[in-house]
Amino acid sequence: MALVRHDELNGAVHFDWFLAGESTARTFRCAGRLDQLSGDSESQLVEINDHRLFYVHLAERFELSDGRGSVTPVARGWWRPSGASCDSRDELIELRWAPSPSARTYRLTRESRLVPLACDADS
């Protein structure tokens, strides 16, 4: 799992969140840093096309082709599915951002909201 800052040529900034799979990374666009969510904060996401695993392993700033700006890695971590949600259209996922030893379970809703559950995965 990785989070990169995407600086567009027009000055706009957003973050791209990559969840690594076997051959591609499921990708979401978000306005803020997911690794800095606190307490019961939730984040609105926009799911975009899957990306190459290259971005999950990015170690330094990278200039994108075709005038799309640049991406800079800001956080890396670990994720896994965490069972079924009571609403089968939502997903439960467990996230741990490096270097934290603690994981937290979130609900990824069908509306692409990342919502923390009341209990941390370590509890």
C-alpha distance (Angstrom), angle and dihedral (degrees) to the residues before:
residue distance angle dihedral
M1 . . .
A2 3.78 . .
L3 3.79 140.8 .
V4 3.80 121.3 -151.7
R5 3.77 132.7 -174.4
H6 3.81 110.7 -127.0
D7 3.81 113.9 -154.4
E8 3.79 110.2 -167.4
L9 3.80 121.8 -152.5
N10 3.83 90.7 -114.4
G11 3.82 89.9 61.5
A12 3.82 96.4 -102.9
V13 3.81 116.6 135.7
H14 3.79 130.9 -160.2
F15 3.80 136.3 151.2
D16 3.81 128.6 -113.8
W17 3.80 118.8 -149.9
F18 3.80 117.6 -156.4
L19 3.81 124.4 -161.2
A20 3.80 106.7 -166.5
G21 3.77 118.2 -132.4
E22 3.79 130.0 174.9
S23 3.80 97.7 -74.1
T24 3.82 107.2 -0.9
A25 3.78 139.6 22.9
R26 3.78 121.3 -112.4
T27 3.80 103.0 -129.0
F28 3.80 135.7 -151.7
R29 3.80 131.0 -179.6
C30 3.81 117.9 -141.2
A31 3.79 137.1 174.0
G32 3.81 97.6 -132.1
R33 3.77 142.6 31.8
L34 3.79 110.3 -76.7
D35 3.81 90.6 -163.4
Q36 3.81 88.5 64.4
L37 3.81 98.6 51.9
S38 3.77 109.4 129.9
G39 3.78 135.4 -158.4
D40 3.77 111.9 -29.2
S41 3.84 95.1 -14.7
E42 3.76 115.5 139.8
S43 3.78 130.1 -163.6
Q44 3.79 133.6 -143.9
L45 3.79 112.4 -131.7
V46 3.78 135.1 -171.3
E47 3.79 114.4 -146.0
I48 3.79 110.4 -138.6
N49 3.81 132.7 178.9
D50 3.79 117.6 -54.7
H51 3.80 113.6 -94.3
R52 3.79 135.0 -147.4
L53 3.81 116.8 -85.4
F54 3.81 85.7 -117.3
Y55 3.81 88.8 88.6
V56 3.82 93.6 54.1
H57 3.81 89.6 58.5
L58 3.81 97.4 39.6
A59 3.82 109.7 137.2
E60 3.81 102.3 -179.3
R61 3.79 142.9 18.2
F62 3.79 112.6 -59.0
E63 3.81 128.6 -162.5
L64 3.80 111.4 -135.5
S65 3.79 122.5 -139.1
D66 3.80 126.8 -111.6
G67 3.81 96.0 33.6
R68 3.80 95.5 -66.5
G69 3.81 94.2 135.4
S70 3.80 126.4 -125.0
V71 3.79 139.6 -57.9
T72 3.79 126.6 -143.5
P73 3.82 123.8 -168.9
V74 3.82 111.7 -120.9
A75 3.83 104.8 166.0
R76 3.76 141.1 9.9
G77 3.74 132.8 -170.7
W78 3.76 149.0 134.2
W79 3.80 133.0 -75.8
R80 3.79 139.7 178.8
P81 3.78 138.4 170.5
S82 3.78 110.0 -91.9
G83 3.78 108.3 -157.7
A84 3.77 131.4 -77.0
S85 3.77 127.0 -43.1
C86 3.79 121.5 -130.1
D87 3.80 84.1 -116.6
S88 3.80 102.7 57.5
R89 3.79 91.4 -151.4
D90 3.81 90.8 63.4
E91 3.80 123.2 73.8
L92 3.79 127.5 -140.6
I93 3.78 113.1 -143.6
E94 3.78 132.7 177.4
L95 3.81 117.6 -139.6
R96 3.79 132.2 -169.4
W97 3.79 119.5 179.9
A98 3.81 116.4 -153.7
P99 2.96 130.3 -80.1
S100 3.82 93.0 19.8
P101 3.81 115.4 100.6
S102 3.82 90.0 -153.4
A103 3.78 125.9 90.1
R104 3.78 125.8 -158.7
T105 3.79 130.0 -158.4
Y106 3.80 119.8 -130.2
R107 3.77 135.6 -178.2
L108 3.80 113.3 -127.0
T109 3.78 101.8 -157.3
R110 3.77 127.9 -149.3
E111 3.84 85.3 -111.9
S112 3.84 88.3 60.1
R113 3.81 96.9 -108.9
L114 3.79 118.9 144.3
V115 3.81 105.8 -142.6
P116 3.83 123.6 -179.1
L117 3.78 116.7 -130.8
A118 3.78 118.7 -127.0
C119 3.82 93.3 -109.7
D120 3.78 126.2 53.5
A121 3.79 116.7 -128.2
D122 3.82 89.5 -114.3
S123 3.81 93.7 58.5
